[in-house]
Amino acid sequence: MSATEAVTSRRSIRAFTTQEVPDDTLRTILTDAARAASGTNIQPWHLTVLQGQAKDDLVDAVQAAFDSGESEKDEKYYPSEFVEPYKARRRKIGWDMYGLIGIEKGDYDKMAAQARKNYEFFGAPVGIIFSMHETMSYGGWMDLGLYMANVMTLAREHGLHTCPQAAWREYESVIHTHLALPADQRVIVGMALGYEDVAATINELRTERAGLGEFIDFRS
Ligand SMILES: Cc1cc2nc3c(=O)[nH]c(=O)nc-3n(C[C@H](O)[C@H](O)[C@H](O)COP(=O)(O)O)c2cc1C
């Protein structure tokens, strides 16, 4: 698979099969991904890779918190108010996804049921929690994003798919306690990794991208 094929065939998958990811494949992806650039080569990423019972235990703990309504919103992750064109893009992906799986406006129970699937890694056999030292700032977040992008791209080369998941941030303290992470680590984001369930309607979602003219100002 070419780099172009890997990049352009990546999309967020929200239903996985139970097929296990071979351990050597998983380790190869996570090792190669660490060739990501990082400012002054600090490599600030830290991963907790969960499979089997360890994954199921975290899923149980976080879904219990979800069910009891104990989420911890991070006011800084997304803007407090989305301006255009971001607002329209965000709405579109939301309604496209809900439309595809038959969720109508105002059907909050079904929306919550879909949101809850985040906290089982959408059925993926591998769930990853990315964390970083609490001293990390914007640069560290960017470095972690580059590592994540590599994981998502390399996964395609191995026939795997992913879904990056900011949703896990809403349960940072539950995750932190449950995984017994060092006190100075902060949970940043999660990721589901596995094989696509090609029969799942939700995986038919295809997202659009703005044309170059909308985000690049070529000058010469
Ligand atoms: C940092 C990050 C966090 C995300 N968090 C979630 C999430 O919590 N749940 C989810 O279903 N999708 C999540 N997504 C997936 C985005 O919705 C998706 O990337 C976007 O709609 C574009 O679609 P595509 O990935 O299929 O190209 C996240 C993506 C990124 C990059």
Ligand as a Chemical Component Dictionary entry (heavy atoms), coordinates in Angstrom:
data_LIG
# 
_chem_comp.id                   LIG 
_chem_comp.type                 NON-POLYMER 
_chem_comp.pdbx_formal_charge   0 
_chem_comp.three_letter_code    LIG 
# 
loop_
_chem_comp_atom.comp_id 
_chem_comp_atom.atom_id 
_chem_comp_atom.alt_atom_id 
_chem_comp_atom.type_symbol 
_chem_comp_atom.charge 
_chem_comp_atom.model_Cartn_x 
_chem_comp_atom.model_Cartn_y 
_chem_comp_atom.model_Cartn_z 
_chem_comp_atom.pdbx_ordinal 
LIG C1  C1  C 0 -8.608  14.090 18.024 1  
LIG C2  C2  C 0 -9.870  13.463 17.473 2  
LIG C3  C3  C 0 -10.873 13.093 18.346 3  
LIG C4  C4  C 0 -12.026 12.462 17.865 4  
LIG N1  N1  N 0 -12.972 12.031 18.752 5  
LIG C5  C5  C 0 -13.998 11.271 18.322 6  
LIG C6  C6  C 0 -14.886 10.654 19.250 7  
LIG O1  O1  O 0 -14.761 10.826 20.467 8  
LIG N2  N2  N 0 -15.860 9.867  18.768 9  
LIG C7  C7  C 0 -16.039 9.651  17.433 10 
LIG O2  O2  O 0 -16.955 8.909  17.070 11 
LIG N3  N3  N 0 -15.210 10.221 16.509 12 
LIG C8  C8  C 0 -14.193 11.002 16.929 13 
LIG N4  N4  N 0 -13.302 11.547 16.021 14 
LIG C9  C9  C 0 -13.463 11.274 14.602 15 
LIG C10 C10 C 0 -13.912 12.504 13.800 16 
LIG O3  O3  O 0 -15.296 12.686 13.950 17 
LIG C11 C11 C 0 -13.535 12.245 12.339 18 
LIG O4  O4  O 0 -12.144 12.190 12.218 19 
LIG C12 C12 C 0 -14.047 13.328 11.381 20 
LIG O5  O5  O 0 -15.450 13.386 11.399 21 
LIG C13 C13 C 0 -13.579 13.064 9.942  22 
LIG O6  O6  O 0 -14.008 11.778 9.521  23 
LIG P1  P1  P 0 -13.003 10.629 9.102  24 
LIG O7  O7  O 0 -12.078 10.373 10.276 25 
LIG O8  O8  O 0 -13.886 9.418  8.831  26 
LIG O9  O9  O 0 -12.250 11.089 7.908  27 
LIG C14 C14 C 0 -12.179 12.232 16.481 28 
LIG C15 C15 C 0 -11.158 12.647 15.617 29 
LIG C16 C16 C 0 -10.017 13.242 16.104 30 
LIG C17 C17 C 0 -8.925  13.632 15.152 31 
# 
loop_
_chem_comp_bond.comp_id 
_chem_comp_bond.atom_id_1 
_chem_comp_bond.atom_id_2 
_chem_comp_bond.value_order 
_chem_comp_bond.pdbx_ordinal 
LIG C1  C2  SING 1  
LIG C2  C3  SING 2  
LIG C2  C16 DOUB 3  
LIG C3  C4  DOUB 4  
LIG C4  N1  SING 5  
LIG C4  C14 SING 6  
LIG N1  C5  DOUB 7  
LIG C5  C6  SING 8  
LIG C5  C8  SING 9  
LIG C6  O1  DOUB 10 
LIG C6  N2  SING 11 
LIG N2  C7  SING 12 
LIG C7  O2  DOUB 13 
LIG C7  N3  SING 14 
LIG N3  C8  DOUB 15 
LIG C8  N4  SING 16 
LIG N4  C9  SING 17 
LIG N4  C14 SING 18 
LIG C9  C10 SING 19 
LIG C10 O3  SING 20 
LIG C10 C11 SING 21 
LIG C11 O4  SING 22 
LIG C11 C12 SING 23 
LIG C12 O5  SING 24 
LIG C12 C13 SING 25 
LIG C13 O6  SING 26 
LIG O6  P1  SING 27 
LIG P1  O7  DOUB 28 
LIG P1  O8  SING 29 
LIG P1  O9  SING 30 
LIG C14 C15 DOUB 31 
LIG C15 C16 SING 32 
LIG C16 C17 SING 33 
# 
